[in-house]
Amino acid sequence: PQLGYQAAVLKDGLPQVYPPYLNYLRPDSEASQSPQYSFESLPQKICLICGDEASGCHYGVLTCGSCKVFFKRAMEGQHNYLCAGRNDCIVDKIRRKNCPACRLRKCCQAGMVL
């Protein structure tokens, strides 16, 4: 399911998810015609998948370069990722490579689409 979350800022040290920035963000950080809002104007740029520093809006979601490339390869490849746990693994900057199944699930839940 696509939830449409596309940006996060830090509040009390935790990422806070906001609704889609459809009016002023397009894929790969291209700012739209509206000068009042842009990727650069966000106070903190946090990847919604792993919490690392985001590099832009990729495939519809604010992500880091690592999660951008992971998602593209996972969707274009013939991968059949399976979680060795209970499909609730922690996906953060340090552990994002531990479970590709949970990482891909998190990408899709955040609304990433090719």
Secondary structure, DSSP 8 states (H G I E B T S, - for coil): ------EEEEETTEEEEE---TTTEEGGGEE-S-TT--GGGSS--B-TTT-SB--EEETTEEE-HHHHHHHHHHHHS------SSSS----STTTTTT-HHHHHHHHHHHT---
